[in-house]
Amino acid sequence: MKRVEGGICAVNGVTASGACEGDYGVSVIVSKNSTASAVFTSNKVVAAPVIITKDAVEDGRLSAIVANSGNANCFTGQEGMEDGMQMAKIVADKLELGTKDVAVASTGIIGRKLPMPVITDLINEAMENLKNSPKASRNVAEAIMTTDTFPKELAVETTLEDGNKVRIGGVCKGSGMIAPNMGTMLSFITTDVQASAEELQSALKEAVDKSFNMVVVDGDVSTNDMVVIMANGRSGRIDGKFQEALDYLCTELAKMIARDGEGATKFMEVEVKGAESLEDARSAAKAVVSSSLVKTAIFGADPNWGRIVAAVGYSGAEMDEEEVTISLKSDENMVNIVDNGVVKAYEGSKELVTAEDVMESSDIKITVDLNLGEYSAKAYGCDLSYEYVRINAEYST
């Protein structure tokens, strides 16, 4: 497997475009006659585009995606549904498709009506500039940004077991309201693999469970989240090699979201090993990466291992404090701060000095070994800074 240029447009047969005006943006991705699947927010408050796209992918087919930023089109009633359907219709009419061939996504402020004249103009502009190029993919990634500070995209190529080379491209957005089980984020993935809708859904769910569902920025779950994948079938049959590549792509995109958390100054990876079950490993990793006390300790460069232990303890995972080992790692240093239940990073110790150095790093890995079983999981997040409070205190309602 290798990385390739082009984002979603690294896949043959995909065209895309993005257009922006003021606070609003629109992205369009076209991959005609594709097998498709998607996963959605777990929030009980569901935005109109989520309802529309759930219906659209029910038959396992899509040909296009249209997404807007600047307005979530959520809590907007029947008018919001009609506006979302109109977005799909504009794209469908220009491509000579049915409305149900088009997925719809939105991100932005909740509770405001879509400014349809602006959105319509942006859709038309995007439709006039559809291309298969790296720049087109970048424009898509930029047009769906809200509080993001950089566009997020990636493409990979791998060789399938049948010898065919397959490509997968992805773009995503996300910076705040990020929590496990899909937190404010959109991701659109294209590929040329051959797969049934059932096979694609299984592959996507497995990848999302390891990646996007293991990211926590602030613990809030959005109303609009979705990950959509379209497979145009121009390459070989789906297999384990494809799954590995999809897992990698989604994990790397998820890490980009964690690095770009609102106000973030540091990236945090938490690995829990030696758990009795996969559920325990994931629960414990999420608990640590979600903890406001751990996040603020990361921000303040404080190796407060007690906060890590406490988070694992309330996660619901099986643990024995006499068996737990905790280590901190940066690019330059690694140190055990707790070793089989014995505290090593006590006041005046060399381990504490090293731990303090590690915590100054912009990339920090926390490893918790429960020493009870064979299961492991990783979660991703960022620190919680003064800037996060400022951004969300000033964010328009």
N, C-alpha and C positions, 0 to 999 in steps of 0.2 A: 504494500500500500504506500502511496505517496501523495503529497499535497500537489495540487495543480492550480493554475490561475483561472479566474473567471467566475467564481461564485456560482450562483444558480445557472449562469449561462455557460459554464464549463460543460454542460450536458447538451449534446447535439439535439436539435429540434426545439429548444427552449428559446423564446424571445421575452424580453422584459423592458420595462421603462419606469421611470419615476419622475414626478413633477411636484414642485413646491411653490407656494405663494403665501407669504406672511407666516402665520402660525400653523398653516395646514399643508399637508402633503398627501399625495396619492401614488401608490405603486400598483403596477399591473404585471402579472406573470402569466405567460401563455405556454402551455404544453398540451396540444390538442390530443383528444382521444386517449387520455391517460387513465390508468388505474389509480385510484386515490384512496387515502384513508386519513384520519385525523384524530387527535385527542384534544380535550377541551377543559376549561376551568371546572373546578369542583365547587365554586361559589354557587349558592342557591339564588343569588341575584345574577341573572344572565342577560347579557347585552343582546340587542337585536341581531347583530351579525353572527353571533354564536348560534342562535336559533336557526338562522337562514342557512348557515354552512353545515350544521348537523343534518338538516334536511337534504341539502345538496349532495353530500357524500354518502347518503344512505344506500344508493345503488352502486357504490364503489367506483364511480367514474367522475372525473372532472376534466375540464379543458383550460380553465383559467382561474386566477385569483385576483381580486381587486381589494386593496387595503387603503385605508386613510388614517392619517395621524392628526392630532389636534382636537379630536372629539370622539368620545367613546361610543356614542349612540346607544347609551344604556339608560334605563329608567326614562325612556322617551315614548312609551306606549305604542299605540297602533301607528302613529305617524312615523316613529322610528323604524318600525318594520317596513313600512312603505318606502321610506327613504333608502333603507338597505337593499330592498328588492330593486329599487330604481338604479342603484349603483350596479347591481348585477346585470340589469336589463341593458344599460348603456353599453357595457362590454360585450354582452351576448349578441346584441344587434349588430355591432361593428364586425364581429367575428362570424356572424351567421350561425350562432349557436342557440340552444335553448337556455332560458334563464337558470335552470337547475344545473347547467354545466359550469357555472361560475360560483366559486366560493367568495365570501365577503368577510372582511376583518376590519376592525376599528380599534384605535387606541387614543386616549386623551382624557379630557375632563368628563365626568359622569353627570348626567342630568340636563345637558343642554342639547337642543335640537341641532341636527346637522345643518350647516349653511350650504344647502344644496346647490345654489348657483355657483359658489366657489368650487365645491366638490365636483360638480358636473364639468366645469371648465377644465379642471385638473385631470379628470379621467380622459376627456377628449384629447388633451395635450399629450398625455401619456400614450394613448392609443395611436397617435400619429407618429410616435417615435420609438415603436417597438423594434428592438434589435437583439441579435445574439452577439454580445460583446462583454468584456470585463467591465467596461464603463457602464453598460446598462444594468448589470448586477449591482454595481456600487450605487447607482442612482436609486435603485429599489431600496437598498439598505438605508440610504440617507433619508429617503422620503418618509419612512415609517418611524423615524426617531422622534422622541419627545424630550425627556430630560437626559437621554443618552448623550455622552460626550464624544463618541466615535461610532462609525458604522461597523456592523458586525457581519462578516461573511466568511465563507470557507468552502473549498471544494477538494475532493479527494478522488483518486483513481485506484482501483484494485483489480487484480486478476481473479476471476471466478474459477471454480473447480473445473468448469467445462472449457477453460482456456480463453474465454472472452474477457475483454477489459470492460469494466463498468465504472461509470462516474456518478458521484453524488455531490450536489451543490446545495448550500444552505445559506440563508440570511436570517437574522433575527434582530429583535429589539427588546430592550429591557434594562431598567436602571433602578426603579423603585417599585414598591408593592410586589416584591418577589418573595415567594414562600414555597415550600414543598407542595406538591400536587398542583402544579402550574400556577405560578404567581406572575404578575403583570408582564407578560411577555408574549410576543408573537414570533413564530418561526415558520418559514416556508422552505420546503426541501424539494428539489427536483432530482430525478435519476432516470437512467435509461435501462434499468433492470426490467426483466420480464417477471411479473408476479401477479397472482390473483389478489383481489381486495382483502381476502382473509389472511393471506401470507404477508401482505404489506402491513396490515393492521397489527399482526402479531409482532413483526419486526420493529415497527414504530413504537409500540407500547414497551417492548423490552428496552429499546434505546432510551426512551424518555424516562423510564423508571430509574435508569442509571445516571441520568444527566440532568435534564431540566427539573425533574422532581427532587433533585438533591441540591438545589441552589436555594440559598436564603440570603436576601439582602436585609429585609426589615420585618419579615414575618406576616405581612399583609397579603391576602390572596385576592387577585383581581377578578373582575367580572367579565373580562374580555379575552382571556388567554386561549390560545390555540396553537397547535402545531399541525401543519398540513403537509402531506407528502404526495407528489404526483410522479408516477412512473410511466414513461411513454413506451417501454418495451422494445427499444431499438437494440439492446444488447442481449446478454445471456440470462439464464434462469437464476432466480434468487437462490442463495445458499448461505452457508455459514460464513464464507468470506465477505459476502455483502453485509451480513449482520455485524461483523467486526468493524467494517468500514463505517457503517451507520452509527454504531455505538461511539466510535472515535469522533466522527463529525459532530454529533449531538453533544458529546462531553466537552469538546473544545469550544463550541458555541456557548454552552452553559458557563464555562469558565470566563468567557468574554463578558457575559452578563454580570457575573460576580465581581470581576475586576472593575466594572463600570457602575457599581452600586452608587446611588446618589451620595455625594460627599465622601466617597471612599478614598482612603489614602493607602490602604493595605489589602492584599488578597490573602485569603485564608483557605487552606485545604485541610480537612479533618478526615483521617482514616481510622476506622475502628476495625481491629483485627481480633481473631480468637473468640468470636462470638458463638453462642450456641445455635443461632439461627440467622438467616439473612435478614429477617424482620428485626431482630435485635440489633444487628450491626447497623442497619439503616436508621433505626430509631435513635440509637445512641449518637451516631454521626450527625444526624439532623439536630438533635438536642444541643449538642455542643456548638454547632455552627449558627444555631438560632439564638443562643443565649445572649441577651443584651449585656450581661455582665462580662461574658467572654469577649464580646465584640468591643466593649469599651476598654477592656484590659489590652486587647490588641492595639487599639488606637493609642493608648497611653504607654505602650511598650512595657507593660507590667506582666511578668511571668507568673501570674496568679493561678497556679495549678489547682487550687481549691475550687475555683469556679468551674474548671473542666470536670473534675471529679463529681461535683454537685450536679452538673448537667447530665452526665452519664447516669447518675443515681436516680434522677427523676424521669429518665427517658422510658422506663419500663423494661429495659433490657436486663437480663440476668447478669449479675456481677458479684464478685467477691473481692472486697477491698484489699484483702491480703494477696491477691493474685494480680492486681492491676499494675501495668507499666505504662508510663506516659513519657513521650519524648517530644522535643521541639526541634525543628530543623529549618535552616535557611540555606541559601546557596553556599554560604561559607562555613557554617557550623551545624553541629547536631549534638544534642545533650539529652540524657535521661534525667528527668526531674523527679520521677517516681519509678522505682524499680522493684517489681513484685511486692507492692504495698509499702515499701520502705522509701521515705522521703530522702532525696539526694540533694535537692536544691534548697537547703536550709540557709539561714543567715550566716554569712561569712564563708560559704563553701565556694569552690571553684565552679561547681555546676550552676550555682545561682548567677555568677558573673557571666558565664557562657550563655545562660538562658536570657539574661538581660540584653546581651549582644544580639542574639537571635531575634528577639522581639523588636529590635530597631529596624529589622529588614522590612522591605515592602512586600515580600512574598514569604509567608510563614506556613509550615506544615506541622500540624499537631497529629501525632499518632497515639492512639489508645489501644493497647493490647490487653484484652480481657482475660486471655489465657484460659478460656473455658471450652473452646470449640474451634471449628475450621472456617467459619464464615467471616467475610469482610465486606466493607462498603466505604465509599468515599462521599463526602459532602463538600460543597463549595460555598464560600461567602466572603464577606469583607468586614472591615471594622465599622464602628458606629461613631461618627464624628460630629463636631459642632456644626459643620457645613450641612450635614443631613437634616438637622433640626431647622436650620435657616431655610434650606430649599423648600421643605414641606410646610414651614410656617408661612412662607410667602407665596406658595403655590395657589393660584387662583381657584376659587370655588364658584 
